[in-house]
């Protein structure tokens, strides 16, 4: 029996991510266990867990690649009980490329205090600022701190 796709929603992805990376982070990682069930409480054997967002298609340049299975298995071992007859995992990796075409609008927006434009690059603001201000890391840190204060994106509102 197939069931309709359902999504947990943005609160889960934003706040859980911030919580795991924030003051409550677990340096050895976490273990997530459980079952996916439908509205009637029955297990969903063909469930798929969403692990990415459409942010892959935001402005910018990126290198997308397939992560070799051996690497995935070494970094993220998987144990399923009862053991299936076959398990196939395909992980797609992504590297954000900070090009001059990315740096210029961010630098210009910072000079104009145009924080709404800077916000479009907020997911990778730290490495972008480190590139722009490579000779002045304290300036990069100050701009990022100022941006986070203005946008209130400390993760503190995630409970």
C-alpha positions as CSV (number, residue, x, y, z in Angstrom):
1,X,0.0,0.0,0.0
2,X,1.4,3.4,-1.0
3,X,0.8,6.4,1.1
4,X,0.8,10.1,0.2
5,X,4.0,12.1,0.7
6,X,4.1,14.1,3.9
7,X,6.7,16.5,5.2
8,X,7.5,17.5,8.8
9,X,7.9,21.1,7.9
10,X,10.4,24.0,8.1
11,X,10.4,24.2,12.0
12,X,11.8,20.7,12.2
13,X,14.6,21.3,9.7
14,X,15.5,24.8,10.8
15,X,15.3,24.3,14.6
16,X,16.6,20.8,14.8
17,X,19.6,21.7,12.7
18,X,20.3,24.8,14.8
19,X,19.9,22.8,18.0
20,X,22.2,20.0,16.9
21,X,24.9,22.5,15.8
22,X,24.4,24.9,18.7
23,X,25.1,24.7,22.4
24,X,23.4,21.3,22.7
25,X,25.6,19.7,19.9
26,X,26.7,16.1,20.3
27,X,30.3,15.9,19.0
28,X,30.0,12.1,18.4
29,X,26.8,12.5,16.4
30,X,23.3,11.3,17.3
31,X,21.3,8.1,16.7
32,X,17.8,8.5,15.4
33,X,15.5,5.5,15.7
34,X,11.9,4.9,15.1
35,X,9.2,4.0,12.6
36,X,7.3,5.8,10.0
37,X,3.6,5.2,10.3
38,X,0.6,6.4,8.4
39,X,-2.5,8.1,9.9
40,X,-4.0,4.8,10.9
41,X,-0.9,3.9,12.8
42,X,0.3,1.3,10.3
43,X,4.1,1.1,9.3
44,X,5.0,2.6,6.0
45,X,7.5,0.2,4.4
46,X,8.4,2.4,1.5
47,X,9.0,5.6,3.5
48,X,11.6,8.0,2.5
49,X,13.1,10.6,4.8
50,X,13.6,14.0,3.3
51,X,17.1,15.2,3.9
52,X,17.4,18.1,1.6
53,X,15.6,21.2,0.6
54,X,15.3,23.2,-2.6
55,X,18.2,25.4,-1.4
56,X,20.3,23.3,-3.9
57,X,18.8,25.5,-6.5
58,X,19.3,28.9,-5.0
59,X,21.6,31.5,-6.5
60,X,25.2,30.5,-6.7
61,X,27.5,27.9,-8.2
62,X,28.0,24.4,-6.7
63,X,29.7,21.2,-7.5
64,X,27.3,18.2,-7.2
65,X,28.7,14.7,-7.0
66,X,27.8,11.2,-5.9
67,X,29.5,10.1,-2.7
68,X,31.1,6.6,-3.0
69,X,29.2,3.9,-1.0
70,X,32.3,2.9,0.9
71,X,32.7,6.4,2.2
72,X,29.1,6.7,3.2
73,X,29.2,3.4,5.0
74,X,32.4,4.3,6.8
75,X,31.0,7.7,8.0
76,X,27.4,6.8,8.5
77,X,27.0,3.1,9.3
78,X,23.5,1.9,8.9
79,X,21.9,-0.9,10.9
80,X,18.3,-2.0,10.1
81,X,16.4,-4.5,12.1
82,X,15.3,-6.9,10.7
83,X,18.0,-6.8,8.1
84,X,16.6,-6.3,4.6
85,X,17.7,-8.5,1.7
86,X,19.4,-5.5,0.1
87,X,20.2,-2.0,1.1
88,X,21.1,0.7,-1.5
89,X,22.1,4.1,-0.3
90,X,22.9,6.9,-2.7
91,X,24.3,10.1,-1.2
92,X,24.7,13.3,-3.3
93,X,27.3,15.7,-2.1
94,X,27.5,19.4,-2.8
95,X,30.3,21.9,-2.5
96,X,29.3,25.6,-2.7
97,X,31.7,27.5,-4.9
98,X,32.4,31.1,-3.8
99,X,33.0,32.9,-7.1
100,X,33.5,36.6,-7.8
101,X,29.9,36.6,-9.1
102,X,28.9,35.7,-5.5
103,X,31.3,37.9,-3.7
104,X,30.5,41.2,-5.6
105,X,26.8,41.5,-4.8
106,X,27.5,40.5,-1.1
107,X,30.3,43.1,-0.8
108,X,28.2,45.7,-2.5
109,X,25.2,45.0,-0.3
110,X,27.3,45.2,2.9
111,X,28.6,48.6,1.7
112,X,25.0,49.8,1.3
113,X,23.8,48.1,4.5
114,X,21.4,46.2,2.2
115,X,20.8,43.3,4.6
116,X,17.9,41.8,2.6
117,X,20.3,41.1,-0.2
118,X,22.9,39.7,2.2
119,X,20.1,37.5,3.6
120,X,19.9,35.7,0.2
121,X,23.4,34.4,0.9
122,X,23.0,33.8,4.7
123,X,23.5,30.1,4.6
124,X,27.1,30.6,3.4
125,X,27.7,34.0,4.7
126,X,30.6,33.0,6.9
127,X,32.8,31.5,4.2
128,X,31.8,34.3,1.8
129,X,32.9,37.0,4.3
130,X,36.1,35.0,5.1
131,X,36.9,35.2,1.4
132,X,36.0,38.9,1.0
133,X,37.9,39.9,4.2
134,X,40.7,37.3,4.0
135,X,43.2,39.8,5.4
136,X,40.9,41.0,8.2
137,X,39.1,38.1,9.9
138,X,37.9,40.3,12.7
139,X,36.0,42.5,10.1
140,X,34.4,39.3,8.7
141,X,33.3,38.3,12.2
142,X,32.0,41.7,13.0
143,X,29.9,41.9,9.9
144,X,28.5,38.4,10.4
145,X,27.6,39.3,14.1
146,X,25.9,42.5,12.9
147,X,23.9,40.6,10.3
148,X,22.8,37.9,12.8
149,X,21.8,40.5,15.3
150,X,19.6,42.3,12.7
151,X,18.0,39.1,11.6
152,X,17.7,37.4,15.0
153,X,19.0,34.1,13.6
154,X,20.7,32.8,16.6
155,X,18.5,29.7,16.9
156,X,17.3,30.9,20.4
157,X,13.7,30.9,19.3
158,X,13.8,27.1,18.6
159,X,12.5,25.2,21.6
